[in-house]
Amino acid sequence: MKSSTMWRAAGAVGAVALGLGSLTACSSGSSGSPESPSAAATLSGPVTITVAIDQGLNADAKAQFDQRVAVFEKANPLITVKSQEYTWTATTFTADLAGGTLPDVFPIPFTDGRGLIAQEQIADISPLVKQLPYADTFNKNVATEGEDADGNMWAVPIAAYGQGLHYNRALFTEAGLDPDKPPTTWDEVRADAKQISDKTGMAGLAMMTKSNTGGWILTTMDNAFGGRVEDTADGTTTATVDTDQMKEVAQYLHDLRWTDNSMGQNFLYDWAGINQDFAAGKIGMYVSGGGNLPNLITQNNMDVKDYGLTVLPLQGDDAGALGGGTLAAVSAKATQQEQIASVKWIDFYYVQQLVSKDAAVASAEQSVANKQPVGAPQLPIFDQATYQQQQEWIKPYVNVPLDQMTGYTDNVFGQPLVPEPGVGTQDVYAKLDNVVQTILTQKDADIDKLLSDAQTQAQRVVDSNS
């Protein structure tokens, strides 16, 4: 299987997704023209919509969100916006969807888009999206994640990312490592993890393991070693979990845990939990989406001087970095009037700051005023030229230490990006959670049997979703 530049979202991101950093953190409020050309569709009267806001935002981030709502409502006097705390997780989303408890506008990972569209479990907002002035300028590989089989966009791409290696510069320094020279190979990751653990007593490298995040990161590492967990040829998908590459990854993790004792004591991390402990200085390194910094700041109060980010080491033939992203969707229960208002909100809150100078500058100014991050790394959902232009607009307002992230920003665009497994993604990840947990909690874990069993289980998932 050849590496692809298509982006799909990490199933564990809480979006975030994601981002999403969390799925919504990287778009913590768009400014600019709230009344865009997005809705030639006309509201017939007052309408109220509920929109997602990340759970656990700090006071400054919440204040900025409320300010954005006020600006939007002033420009759209017929629309009232109410916020609802929401962070996407695989274990709760299905129940929320079935129970009808989701907000009218909510973020989802790329991996959920096509399935929800095929099942008509989100609203078909494509006639409204077509009216957006930038509707035809999305990166084609990104746009397809929110489209149906006929190319109609039911969900709007709002963020994209490539997986990265996050590291704590303070722990690197305390361990006698150079924080300006992060590891570039998996052997160096292992050596640095052991040195951090030995010198500081903290986890040198930590792993997510539950709520499908273990499967997500195990798949990420498999990709980085040249493997894939699914292969599609001639329209048929086959699970490819039990491979030499995956065995190498499994043995690598086993050795870090049991030979080096460098992975700490918590082996039941999910996305939110690992972000919390990393921000608190308890973890030297971990693998997650490259856009995590806004979440680490706004929800976990990380001191940015301690933050470092670099690309994943790649080794082996066809190695690549798993990529993903976030879509903004509208509830299938939303009325036509609510859908019109919701698309106006998506355009205003998530997208305008990426395509409009006025919006980009206003958003950056407000973020700085509210002590929110500006300039955190992300991959473009539009073309490269649009992205670079947006970066120039916000350059005077950047308040994150980009010099501490050059290992990522200088190299990520040159890495081949690998899409997440396209069939039964979340269920496959769930099966792989057990592999990671067992390796990290059982010294005598039979890796061959674990992967053989996971292969059988993953193939059943693929067959039932094909």
C-alpha positions as a LaTeX table, in Angstrom:
\begin{tabular}{lrrr}
\hline
Residue & $x$ (\AA) & $y$ (\AA) & $z$ (\AA) \\
\hline
Met1 & 0.00 & 0.00 & 0.00 \\
Lys2 & 1.37 & 3.38 & $-0.96$ \\
Ser3 & 1.41 & 6.28 & 1.46 \\
Ser4 & $-1.38$ & 8.76 & 0.90 \\
Thr5 & $-1.68$ & 12.46 & 1.47 \\
Met6 & $-5.30$ & 12.11 & 2.46 \\
Trp7 & $-6.07$ & 13.20 & 5.99 \\
Arg8 & $-8.48$ & 11.48 & 8.29 \\
Ala9 & $-9.11$ & 12.33 & 11.89 \\
Ala10 & $-7.75$ & 10.48 & 14.84 \\
Gly11 & $-10.48$ & 8.43 & 16.34 \\
Ala12 & $-9.43$ & 9.33 & 19.84 \\
Val13 & $-9.29$ & 12.97 & 19.52 \\
Gly14 & $-11.77$ & 14.74 & 21.65 \\
Ala15 & $-11.80$ & 16.15 & 19.44 \\
Val16 & $-10.08$ & 16.29 & 17.87 \\
Ala17 & $-10.13$ & 16.86 & 17.42 \\
Leu18 & $-9.33$ & 16.55 & 15.75 \\
Gly19 & $-8.41$ & 18.82 & 17.51 \\
Leu20 & $-8.62$ & 18.46 & 16.35 \\
Gly21 & $-5.31$ & 19.67 & 19.51 \\
Ser22 & $-8.86$ & 18.92 & 20.68 \\
Leu23 & $-11.22$ & 18.88 & 17.84 \\
Thr24 & $-12.32$ & 22.45 & 18.43 \\
Ala25 & $-9.41$ & 23.94 & 20.33 \\
Cys26 & $-7.48$ & 24.94 & 17.24 \\
Ser27 & $-10.34$ & 27.16 & 16.14 \\
Ser28 & $-11.02$ & 28.90 & 19.39 \\
Gly29 & $-13.02$ & 31.68 & 17.84 \\
Ser30 & $-13.15$ & 33.21 & 14.42 \\
Ser31 & $-13.54$ & 36.91 & 14.06 \\
Gly32 & $-14.19$ & 39.13 & 11.13 \\
Ser33 & $-17.32$ & 39.47 & 9.07 \\
Pro34 & $-20.00$ & 37.48 & 10.91 \\
Glu35 & $-22.49$ & 38.13 & 8.13 \\
Ser36 & $-20.74$ & 36.38 & 5.26 \\
Pro37 & $-22.06$ & 35.56 & 1.79 \\
Ser38 & $-22.56$ & 32.07 & 3.20 \\
Ala39 & $-26.27$ & 32.18 & 3.43 \\
Ala40 & $-28.17$ & 33.59 & 0.60 \\
Ala41 & $-30.72$ & 31.30 & 2.24 \\
Thr42 & $-32.97$ & 33.53 & 4.29 \\
Leu43 & $-34.14$ & 33.10 & 7.83 \\
Ser44 & $-37.89$ & 33.56 & 8.13 \\
Gly45 & $-37.80$ & 34.51 & 11.79 \\
Pro46 & $-35.90$ & 34.16 & 15.07 \\
Val47 & $-34.08$ & 30.89 & 15.61 \\
Thr48 & $-31.98$ & 29.45 & 18.43 \\
Ile49 & $-29.12$ & 27.01 & 17.90 \\
Thr50 & $-26.89$ & 25.13 & 20.34 \\
Val51 & $-23.22$ & 24.95 & 19.43 \\
Ala52 & $-20.39$ & 22.90 & 20.84 \\
Ile53 & $-17.82$ & 24.35 & 23.19 \\
Asp54 & $-14.91$ & 22.34 & 24.56 \\
Gln55 & $-15.31$ & 20.93 & 28.04 \\
Gly56 & $-13.11$ & 22.36 & 30.77 \\
Leu57 & $-11.96$ & 25.56 & 29.08 \\
Asn58 & $-10.14$ & 28.02 & 31.31 \\
Ala59 & $-11.77$ & 31.37 & 32.11 \\
Asp60 & $-9.94$ & 33.30 & 29.38 \\
Ala61 & $-10.89$ & 30.81 & 26.68 \\
Lys62 & $-14.51$ & 30.77 & 27.83 \\
Ala63 & $-14.58$ & 34.56 & 27.81 \\
Gln64 & $-13.28$ & 34.62 & 24.26 \\
Phe65 & $-15.95$ & 32.16 & 23.16 \\
Asp66 & $-18.66$ & 34.30 & 24.75 \\
Gln67 & $-17.29$ & 37.37 & 23.00 \\
Arg68 & $-17.43$ & 35.58 & 19.66 \\
Val69 & $-21.04$ & 34.65 & 20.31 \\
Ala70 & $-21.86$ & 38.28 & 21.08 \\
Val71 & $-20.25$ & 39.49 & 17.85 \\
Phe72 & $-22.10$ & 36.86 & 15.85 \\
Glu73 & $-25.46$ & 37.58 & 17.42 \\
Lys74 & $-25.07$ & 41.33 & 16.88 \\
Ala75 & $-24.50$ & 40.76 & 13.17 \\
Asn76 & $-27.23$ & 38.11 & 13.00 \\
Pro77 & $-30.04$ & 39.49 & 15.17 \\
Leu78 & $-32.44$ & 36.68 & 14.29 \\
Ile79 & $-30.06$ & 34.03 & 15.65 \\
Thr80 & $-29.56$ & 33.19 & 19.33 \\
Val81 & $-26.58$ & 30.98 & 20.12 \\
Lys82 & $-26.46$ & 28.77 & 23.18 \\
Ser83 & $-23.35$ & 26.80 & 24.04 \\
Gln84 & $-23.21$ & 23.18 & 25.13 \\
Glu85 & $-20.07$ & 21.59 & 26.54 \\
Tyr86 & $-19.00$ & 18.77 & 24.27 \\
Thr87 & $-15.82$ & 16.87 & 23.51 \\
Trp88 & $-15.96$ & 14.03 & 21.01 \\
Thr89 & $-15.03$ & 10.63 & 22.38 \\
Ala90 & $-15.70$ & 7.30 & 20.73 \\
Thr91 & $-17.27$ & 5.83 & 23.85 \\
Thr92 & $-19.92$ & 8.53 & 24.26 \\
Phe93 & $-20.60$ & 9.84 & 20.77 \\
Thr94 & $-22.74$ & 6.93 & 19.59 \\
Ala95 & $-24.97$ & 7.14 & 22.66 \\
Asp96 & $-25.26$ & 10.92 & 22.34 \\
Leu97 & $-26.15$ & 10.58 & 18.68 \\
Ala98 & $-28.79$ & 7.95 & 19.34 \\
Gly99 & $-30.19$ & 9.86 & 22.29 \\
Gly100 & $-30.45$ & 13.12 & 20.43 \\
Thr101 & $-28.39$ & 14.97 & 23.03 \\
Leu102 & $-25.79$ & 16.46 & 20.68 \\
Pro103 & $-25.76$ & 20.22 & 20.05 \\
Asp104 & $-26.98$ & 21.50 & 16.69 \\
Val105 & $-23.40$ & 22.15 & 15.58 \\
Phe106 & $-20.67$ & 19.77 & 16.68 \\
Pro107 & $-17.21$ & 18.63 & 15.55 \\
Ile108 & $-16.45$ & 15.07 & 14.47 \\
Pro109 & $-13.25$ & 13.38 & 13.32 \\
Phe110 & $-12.73$ & 12.65 & 9.63 \\
Thr111 & $-13.15$ & 8.94 & 10.35 \\
Asp112 & $-16.80$ & 9.43 & 11.30 \\
Gly113 & $-17.81$ & 11.63 & 8.40 \\
Arg114 & $-18.60$ & 9.19 & 5.63 \\
Gly115 & $-20.37$ & 6.72 & 7.87 \\
Leu116 & $-22.63$ & 9.37 & 9.37 \\
Ile117 & $-23.37$ & 10.72 & 5.90 \\
Ala118 & $-24.16$ & 7.28 & 4.49 \\
Gln119 & $-26.52$ & 6.60 & 7.40 \\
Glu120 & $-28.01$ & 10.12 & 7.10 \\
Gln121 & $-27.27$ & 10.67 & 10.79 \\
Ile122 & $-26.23$ & 14.28 & 10.22 \\
Ala123 & $-28.03$ & 16.98 & 8.28 \\
Asp124 & $-27.46$ & 17.39 & 4.56 \\
Ile125 & $-26.26$ & 20.98 & 4.58 \\
Ser126 & $-24.63$ & 20.69 & 1.15 \\
Pro127 & $-27.03$ & 23.16 & $-0.57$ \\
Leu128 & $-26.03$ & 25.78 & 2.02 \\
Val129 & $-22.34$ & 24.93 & 1.87 \\
Lys130 & $-22.36$ & 25.41 & $-1.90$ \\
Gln131 & $-23.21$ & 29.05 & $-1.30$ \\
Leu132 & $-20.00$ & 29.63 & 0.67 \\
Pro133 & $-17.55$ & 31.65 & $-1.44$ \\
Tyr134 & $-14.71$ & 29.23 & $-0.73$ \\
Ala135 & $-16.73$ & 26.04 & $-1.29$ \\
Asp136 & $-14.65$ & 25.02 & $-4.31$ \\
Thr137 & $-11.24$ & 25.83 & $-2.83$ \\
Phe138 & $-10.88$ & 23.15 & $-0.14$ \\
Asn139 & $-7.96$ & 20.80 & $-0.44$ \\
Lys140 & $-9.56$ & 17.96 & $-2.42$ \\
Asn141 & $-8.08$ & 15.28 & $-0.17$ \\
Val142 & $-9.57$ & 17.04 & 2.83 \\
Ala143 & $-12.93$ & 17.91 & 1.28 \\
Thr144 & $-13.73$ & 14.30 & 0.45 \\
Glu145 & $-13.92$ & 13.42 & 4.14 \\
Gly146 & $-17.11$ & 15.46 & 4.51 \\
Glu147 & $-18.70$ & 14.54 & 1.20 \\
Asp148 & $-21.16$ & 11.91 & 0.08 \\
Ala149 & $-20.58$ & 9.61 & $-2.89$ \\
Asp150 & $-21.77$ & 12.34 & $-5.27$ \\
Gly151 & $-19.38$ & 14.94 & $-3.94$ \\
Asn152 & $-21.92$ & 16.90 & $-1.91$ \\
Met153 & $-20.41$ & 18.36 & 1.28 \\
Trp154 & $-22.53$ & 17.40 & 4.30 \\
Ala155 & $-19.85$ & 18.33 & 6.86 \\
Val156 & $-17.32$ & 21.15 & 6.60 \\
Pro157 & $-13.57$ & 20.53 & 7.11 \\
Ile158 & $-12.30$ & 22.87 & 9.81 \\
Ala159 & $-8.90$ & 21.46 & 10.79 \\
Ala160 & $-6.28$ & 18.96 & 9.66 \\
Tyr161 & $-3.17$ & 17.61 & 11.34 \\
Gly162 & $-0.31$ & 15.14 & 11.16 \\
Gln163 & 0.73 & 13.15 & 14.19 \\
Gly164 & 3.70 & 14.46 & 16.11 \\
Leu165 & 5.97 & 13.69 & 19.04 \\
His166 & 5.30 & 16.09 & 21.93 \\
Tyr167 & 8.02 & 16.51 & 24.52 \\
Asn168 & 8.58 & 18.38 & 27.75 \\
Arg169 & 11.60 & 20.63 & 27.45 \\
Ala170 & 11.95 & 21.04 & 31.21 \\
Leu171 & 12.19 & 17.28 & 31.72 \\
Phe172 & 14.67 & 17.03 & 28.84 \\
Thr173 & 16.86 & 19.63 & 30.53 \\
Glu174 & 16.52 & 18.02 & 33.95 \\
Ala175 & 17.53 & 14.68 & 32.44 \\
Gly176 & 20.64 & 16.19 & 30.82 \\
Leu177 & 19.21 & 16.14 & 27.29 \\
Asp178 & 19.25 & 19.04 & 24.83 \\
Pro179 & 15.65 & 20.25 & 24.35 \\
Asp180 & 16.66 & 21.82 & 21.05 \\
Lys181 & 17.70 & 18.42 & 19.73 \\
Pro182 & 14.68 & 16.12 & 20.08 \\
Pro183 & 15.01 & 12.49 & 18.98 \\
Thr184 & 14.91 & 11.76 & 15.27 \\
Thr185 & 14.84 & 7.94 & 15.39 \\
Trp186 & 12.87 & 5.46 & 17.47 \\
Asp187 & 16.12 & 4.24 & 19.00 \\
Glu188 & 16.79 & 7.78 & 20.16 \\
Val189 & 13.23 & 8.03 & 21.52 \\
Arg190 & 13.89 & 4.91 & 23.58 \\
Ala191 & 17.25 & 6.13 & 24.85 \\
Asp192 & 15.85 & 9.56 & 25.76 \\
Ala193 & 12.82 & 8.01 & 27.45 \\
Lys194 & 15.05 & 5.88 & 29.67 \\
Gln195 & 17.28 & 8.81 & 30.55 \\
Ile196 & 14.27 & 10.95 & 31.47 \\
Ser197 & 12.80 & 8.18 & 33.59 \\
Asp198 & 16.11 & 7.41 & 35.32 \\
Lys199 & 17.02 & 11.04 & 35.99 \\
Thr200 & 13.64 & 12.56 & 36.85 \\
Gly201 & 11.43 & 9.69 & 37.99 \\
Met202 & 8.78 & 10.69 & 35.45 \\
Ala203 & 7.49 & 8.67 & 32.52 \\
Gly204 & 9.95 & 8.99 & 29.66 \\
Leu205 & 7.34 & 7.99 & 27.09 \\
Ala206 & 3.66 & 7.50 & 27.85 \\
Met207 & 0.98 & 5.80 & 25.75 \\
Met208 & $-2.74$ & 6.22 & 25.40 \\
Thr209 & $-4.44$ & 2.86 & 25.90 \\
Lys210 & $-8.22$ & 3.17 & 26.31 \\
Ser211 & $-11.42$ & 4.46 & 24.71 \\
Asn212 & $-9.99$ & 3.58 & 21.28 \\
Thr213 & $-6.96$ & 5.83 & 21.80 \\
Gly214 & $-4.65$ & 2.87 & 22.32 \\
Gly215 & $-5.60$ & 1.53 & 18.91 \\
Trp216 & $-5.19$ & 4.97 & 17.39 \\
Ile217 & $-1.65$ & 5.46 & 18.67 \\
Leu218 & $-0.66$ & 1.83 & 18.02 \\
Thr219 & $-1.80$ & 2.35 & 14.42 \\
Thr220 & 0.18 & 5.60 & 14.30 \\
Met221 & 3.35 & 3.81 & 15.38 \\
Asp222 & 2.67 & 0.94 & 13.00 \\
Asn223 & 2.47 & 3.47 & 10.15 \\
Ala224 & 5.72 & 5.07 & 11.34 \\
Phe225 & 7.41 & 1.66 & 11.15 \\
Gly226 & 6.07 & 1.09 & 7.63 \\
Gly227 & 2.97 & $-0.95$ & 8.47 \\
Arg228 & $-0.76$ & $-0.54$ & 7.89 \\
Val229 & $-3.66$ & $-2.12$ & 9.78 \\
Glu230 & $-5.82$ & $-2.38$ & 6.67 \\
Asp231 & $-5.17$ & $-2.91$ & 2.99 \\
Thr232 & $-7.66$ & $-2.17$ & 0.25 \\
Ala233 & $-7.24$ & $-3.58$ & $-3.24$ \\
Asp234 & $-9.82$ & $-3.90$ & $-6.02$ \\
Gly235 & $-12.52$ & $-2.66$ & $-3.69$ \\
Thr236 & $-11.85$ & $-5.29$ & $-1.01$ \\
Thr237 & $-10.45$ & $-4.37$ & 2.40 \\
Thr238 & $-8.40$ & $-6.81$ & 4.44 \\
Ala239 & $-7.19$ & $-6.40$ & 8.01 \\
Thr240 & $-3.38$ & $-6.41$ & 8.20 \\
Val241 & $-2.75$ & $-6.21$ & 11.92 \\
Asp242 & $-0.56$ & $-9.29$ & 12.32 \\
Thr243 & 2.50 & $-8.11$ & 10.41 \\
Asp244 & 6.25 & $-7.88$ & 10.96 \\
Gln245 & 5.97 & $-4.11$ & 11.38 \\
Met246 & 3.30 & $-4.37$ & 14.07 \\
Lys247 & 5.31 & $-7.06$ & 15.88 \\
Glu248 & 8.29 & $-4.71$ & 15.84 \\
Val249 & 6.18 & $-1.93$ & 17.36 \\
Ala250 & 4.73 & $-4.27$ & 19.99 \\
Gln251 & 8.18 & $-5.51$ & 20.98 \\
Tyr252 & 9.46 & $-1.93$ & 21.08 \\
Leu253 & 6.76 & $-0.94$ & 23.56 \\
His254 & 7.31 & $-4.10$ & 25.60 \\
Asp255 & 11.02 & $-3.30$ & 25.88 \\
Leu256 & 10.44 & 0.30 & 26.94 \\
Arg257 & 8.00 & $-0.89$ & 29.58 \\
Trp258 & 9.65 & $-4.01$ & 30.96 \\
Thr259 & 13.36 & $-3.76$ & 30.07 \\
Asp260 & 13.83 & $-0.02$ & 30.49 \\
Asn261 & 10.98 & 0.74 & 32.95 \\
Ser262 & 10.64 & 4.10 & 31.23 \\
Met263 & 6.87 & 4.36 & 30.67 \\
Gly264 & 5.74 & 5.39 & 34.13 \\
Gln265 & 2.92 & 3.75 & 36.10 \\
Asn266 & $-0.27$ & 4.90 & 34.39 \\
Phe267 & $-1.31$ & 2.48 & 31.65 \\
Leu268 & $-4.93$ & 3.59 & 31.32 \\
Tyr269 & $-4.58$ & 6.95 & 29.61 \\
Asp270 & $-7.11$ & 8.40 & 27.22 \\
Trp271 & $-6.59$ & 11.60 & 25.24 \\
Ala272 & $-7.75$ & 13.99 & 27.95 \\
Gly273 & $-5.84$ & 12.18 & 30.69 \\
Ile274 & $-2.51$ & 12.08 & 28.88 \\
Asn275 & $-2.81$ & 15.76 & 27.96 \\
Gln276 & $-3.43$ & 16.60 & 31.60 \\
Asp277 & $-0.40$ & 14.70 & 32.90 \\
Phe278 & 1.85 & 15.95 & 30.12 \\
Ala279 & 0.88 & 19.55 & 30.86 \\
Ala280 & 1.56 & 18.89 & 34.55 \\
Gly281 & 5.13 & 17.81 & 33.82 \\
Lys282 & 4.63 & 14.12 & 34.54 \\
Ile283 & 5.46 & 12.86 & 31.04 \\
Gly284 & 8.58 & 13.39 & 28.96 \\
Met285 & 7.16 & 12.42 & 25.55 \\
Tyr286 & 3.96 & 11.18 & 23.97 \\
Val287 & 2.51 & 10.74 & 20.49 \\
Ser288 & $-0.62$ & 12.64 & 19.47 \\
Gly289 & $-1.95$ & 15.08 & 16.87 \\
Gly290 & 0.43 & 17.91 & 16.03 \\
Gly291 & $-2.18$ & 20.52 & 16.92 \\
Asn292 & $-2.43$ & 19.72 & 20.63 \\
Leu293 & $-0.86$ & 22.91 & 21.96 \\
Pro294 & $-4.08$ & 24.98 & 22.19 \\
Asn295 & $-5.70$ & 22.24 & 24.27 \\
Leu296 & $-2.65$ & 21.98 & 26.51 \\
Ile297 & $-2.85$ & 25.73 & 27.14 \\
Thr298 & $-6.60$ & 26.42 & 27.30 \\
Gln299 & $-7.72$ & 23.28 & 29.10 \\
Asn300 & $-4.61$ & 22.15 & 30.96 \\
Asn301 & $-2.74$ & 25.40 & 31.69 \\
Met302 & 0.60 & 24.18 & 30.41 \\
Asp303 & 3.55 & 26.54 & 30.71 \\
Val304 & 4.49 & 27.01 & 27.05 \\
Lys305 & 8.16 & 27.45 & 27.82 \\
Asp306 & 8.21 & 23.73 & 28.67 \\
Tyr307 & 6.59 & 22.64 & 25.40 \\
Gly308 & 8.39 & 21.03 & 22.48 \\
Leu309 & 7.11 & 19.39 & 19.31 \\
Thr310 & 8.82 & 17.42 & 16.57 \\
Val311 & 7.80 & 15.04 & 13.82 \\
Leu312 & 7.47 & 11.31 & 14.33 \\
Pro313 & 10.54 & 9.30 & 13.43 \\
Leu314 & 9.90 & 7.20 & 10.32 \\
Gln315 & 11.65 & 3.94 & 9.58 \\
Gly316 & 11.16 & 1.11 & 7.14 \\
Asp317 & 9.75 & 0.99 & 3.65 \\
Asp318 & 6.54 & 2.98 & 3.11 \\
Ala319 & 6.68 & 4.58 & 6.56 \\
Gly320 & 4.46 & 7.60 & 7.07 \\
Ala321 & 2.80 & 9.79 & 9.66 \\
Leu322 & $-0.86$ & 9.15 & 10.35 \\
Gly323 & $-2.89$ & 12.23 & 9.48 \\
Gly324 & $-6.39$ & 13.32 & 10.31 \\
Gly325 & $-8.68$ & 16.23 & 10.87 \\
Thr326 & $-12.01$ & 17.59 & 12.01 \\
Leu327 & $-15.37$ & 18.25 & 10.38 \\
Ala328 & $-18.13$ & 20.53 & 11.61 \\
Ala329 & $-21.49$ & 18.79 & 11.32 \\
Val330 & $-25.09$ & 19.74 & 11.95 \\
Ser331 & $-27.59$ & 17.57 & 13.79 \\
Ala332 & $-30.00$ & 15.59 & 11.64 \\
Lys333 & $-32.72$ & 16.82 & 14.00 \\
Ala334 & $-32.10$ & 20.46 & 13.08 \\
Thr335 & $-34.90$ & 22.22 & 11.20 \\
Gln336 & $-34.19$ & 23.97 & 7.91 \\
Gln337 & $-34.06$ & 27.31 & 9.72 \\
Glu338 & $-31.66$ & 25.85 & 12.31 \\
Gln339 & $-29.51$ & 24.48 & 9.50 \\
Ile340 & $-29.28$ & 27.90 & 7.88 \\
Ala341 & $-28.23$ & 29.44 & 11.20 \\
Ser342 & $-25.82$ & 26.59 & 11.86 \\
Val343 & $-23.98$ & 27.02 & 8.56 \\
Lys344 & $-23.69$ & 30.74 & 9.27 \\
Trp345 & $-22.08$ & 29.83 & 12.61 \\
Ile346 & $-19.70$ & 27.28 & 11.06 \\
Asp347 & $-18.60$ & 29.82 & 8.49 \\
Phe348 & $-18.12$ & 32.55 & 11.09 \\
Tyr349 & $-16.62$ & 30.59 & 13.96 \\
Tyr350 & $-14.46$ & 28.01 & 12.27 \\
Val351 & $-13.56$ & 29.06 & 8.75 \\
Gln352 & $-13.47$ & 32.82 & 8.20 \\
Gln353 & $-10.21$ & 33.25 & 10.09 \\
Leu354 & $-8.57$ & 30.90 & 7.57 \\
Val355 & $-9.70$ & 32.71 & 4.41 \\
Ser356 & $-10.26$ & 36.36 & 5.31 \\
Lys357 & $-7.54$ & 38.82 & 6.32 \\
Asp358 & $-9.95$ & 40.90 & 8.39 \\
Ala359 & $-11.20$ & 37.80 & 10.16 \\
Ala360 & $-7.72$ & 36.37 & 10.69 \\
Val361 & $-6.38$ & 39.61 & 12.15 \\
Ala362 & $-9.43$ & 40.26 & 14.32 \\
Ser363 & $-9.32$ & 36.71 & 15.67 \\
Ala364 & $-5.62$ & 36.97 & 16.41 \\
Glu365 & $-6.04$ & 40.32 & 18.15 \\
Gln366 & $-8.83$ & 39.01 & 20.30 \\
Ser367 & $-6.90$ & 35.83 & 21.13 \\
Val368 & $-3.92$ & 37.87 & 22.26 \\
Ala369 & $-6.18$ & 40.09 & 24.36 \\
Asn370 & $-7.65$ & 36.99 & 26.01 \\
Lys371 & $-4.24$ & 35.36 & 26.50 \\
Gln372 & $-5.08$ & 32.60 & 24.05 \\
Pro373 & $-2.58$ & 30.90 & 21.71 \\
Val374 & $-2.03$ & 32.25 & 18.21 \\
Gly375 & 0.04 & 30.47 & 15.58 \\
Ala376 & 0.05 & 26.87 & 16.78 \\
Pro377 & 1.03 & 24.44 & 14.01 \\
Gln378 & $-1.66$ & 23.02 & 11.77 \\
Leu379 & $-2.00$ & 21.54 & 8.31 \\
Pro380 & $-3.98$ & 23.47 & 5.71 \\
Ile381 & $-7.55$ & 22.55 & 4.84 \\
Phe382 & $-7.29$ & 24.82 & 1.82 \\
Asp383 & $-4.37$ & 24.99 & $-0.60$ \\
Gln384 & $-0.83$ & 25.74 & 0.51 \\
Ala385 & $-0.93$ & 29.30 & $-0.84$ \\
Thr386 & $-4.04$ & 30.12 & 1.19 \\
Tyr387 & $-2.41$ & 28.67 & 4.29 \\
Gln388 & 0.79 & 30.64 & 3.81 \\
Gln389 & $-1.18$ & 33.84 & 3.25 \\
Gln390 & $-3.12$ & 33.28 & 6.47 \\
Gln391 & 0.13 & 32.71 & 8.33 \\
Glu392 & 1.44 & 36.05 & 7.06 \\
Trp393 & $-1.73$ & 37.82 & 8.25 \\
Ile394 & $-1.35$ & 36.56 & 11.80 \\
Lys395 & 2.45 & 36.70 & 12.02 \\
Pro396 & 2.54 & 39.91 & 14.12 \\
Tyr397 & 0.27 & 38.28 & 16.72 \\
Val398 & 1.91 & 34.88 & 17.12 \\
Asn399 & 2.41 & 34.28 & 20.82 \\
Val400 & 3.49 & 30.64 & 20.91 \\
Pro401 & 7.17 & 29.66 & 20.86 \\
Leu402 & 7.49 & 28.50 & 17.26 \\
Asp403 & 11.23 & 28.11 & 17.72 \\
Gln404 & 10.42 & 25.25 & 20.11 \\
Met405 & 8.43 & 23.47 & 17.39 \\
Thr406 & 10.74 & 23.69 & 14.39 \\
Gly407 & 11.34 & 19.95 & 14.50 \\
Tyr408 & 7.71 & 19.68 & 13.45 \\
Thr409 & 7.05 & 22.79 & 11.39 \\
Asp410 & 10.23 & 22.42 & 9.30 \\
Asn411 & 9.58 & 18.78 & 8.48 \\
Val412 & 5.91 & 17.80 & 8.62 \\
Phe413 & 5.07 & 18.95 & 5.10 \\
Gly414 & 7.81 & 16.68 & 3.78 \\
Gln415 & 6.47 & 13.60 & 5.54 \\
Pro416 & 4.12 & 11.22 & 3.70 \\
Leu417 & 0.76 & 11.31 & 5.45 \\
Val418 & $-1.13$ & 8.07 & 5.87 \\
Pro419 & $-4.93$ & 7.96 & 6.16 \\
Glu420 & $-6.50$ & 6.17 & 9.07 \\
Pro421 & $-7.99$ & 2.75 & 8.34 \\
Gly422 & $-11.10$ & 3.44 & 6.32 \\
Val423 & $-13.35$ & 0.53 & 7.30 \\
Gly424 & $-14.72$ & 0.17 & 10.83 \\
Thr425 & $-12.08$ & 2.56 & 12.12 \\
Gln426 & $-13.28$ & 3.03 & 15.67 \\
Asp427 & $-14.12$ & $-0.64$ & 16.15 \\
Val428 & $-10.68$ & $-1.66$ & 14.88 \\
Tyr429 & $-9.08$ & 0.77 & 17.32 \\
Ala430 & $-11.17$ & $-0.71$ & 20.13 \\
Lys431 & $-9.79$ & $-4.16$ & 19.39 \\
Leu432 & $-6.25$ & $-2.81$ & 19.41 \\
Asp433 & $-6.70$ & $-1.11$ & 22.80 \\
Asn434 & $-6.43$ & $-4.54$ & 24.37 \\
Val435 & $-3.12$ & $-5.21$ & 22.61 \\
Val436 & $-1.53$ & $-2.07$ & 24.06 \\
Gln437 & $-2.96$ & $-2.57$ & 27.54 \\
Thr438 & $-1.82$ & $-6.18$ & 27.70 \\
Ile439 & 1.72 & $-5.40$ & 26.54 \\
Leu440 & 2.09 & $-2.66$ & 29.15 \\
Thr441 & 0.56 & $-4.58$ & 32.06 \\
Gln442 & 1.71 & $-8.16$ & 31.48 \\
Lys443 & 5.44 & $-8.79$ & 31.33 \\
Asp444 & 4.97 & $-12.24$ & 29.81 \\
Ala445 & 2.45 & $-11.06$ & 27.21 \\
Asp446 & 2.44 & $-13.35$ & 24.16 \\
Ile447 & 2.81 & $-10.80$ & 21.40 \\
Asp448 & 2.33 & $-13.31$ & 18.61 \\
Lys449 & $-0.96$ & $-14.51$ & 20.08 \\
Leu450 & $-2.12$ & $-10.98$ & 20.86 \\
Leu451 & $-1.63$ & $-9.90$ & 17.27 \\
Ser452 & $-3.08$ & $-13.11$ & 15.85 \\
Asp453 & $-6.22$ & $-12.65$ & 17.92 \\
Ala454 & $-6.40$ & $-8.95$ & 17.04 \\
Gln455 & $-6.05$ & $-9.84$ & 13.37 \\
Thr456 & $-9.06$ & $-12.16$ & 13.59 \\
Gln457 & $-11.10$ & $-9.59$ & 15.47 \\
Ala458 & $-10.16$ & $-6.76$ & 13.11 \\
Gln459 & $-11.08$ & $-8.85$ & 10.08 \\
Arg460 & $-14.49$ & $-9.50$ & 11.58 \\
Val461 & $-14.94$ & $-5.76$ & 12.02 \\
Val462 & $-13.90$ & $-5.14$ & 8.43 \\
Asp463 & $-16.21$ & $-7.85$ & 7.10 \\
Ser464 & $-19.17$ & $-6.52$ & 9.07 \\
Asn465 & $-18.56$ & $-2.97$ & 7.83 \\
Ser466 & $-17.88$ & $-3.80$ & 4.18 \\
\hline
\end{tabular}
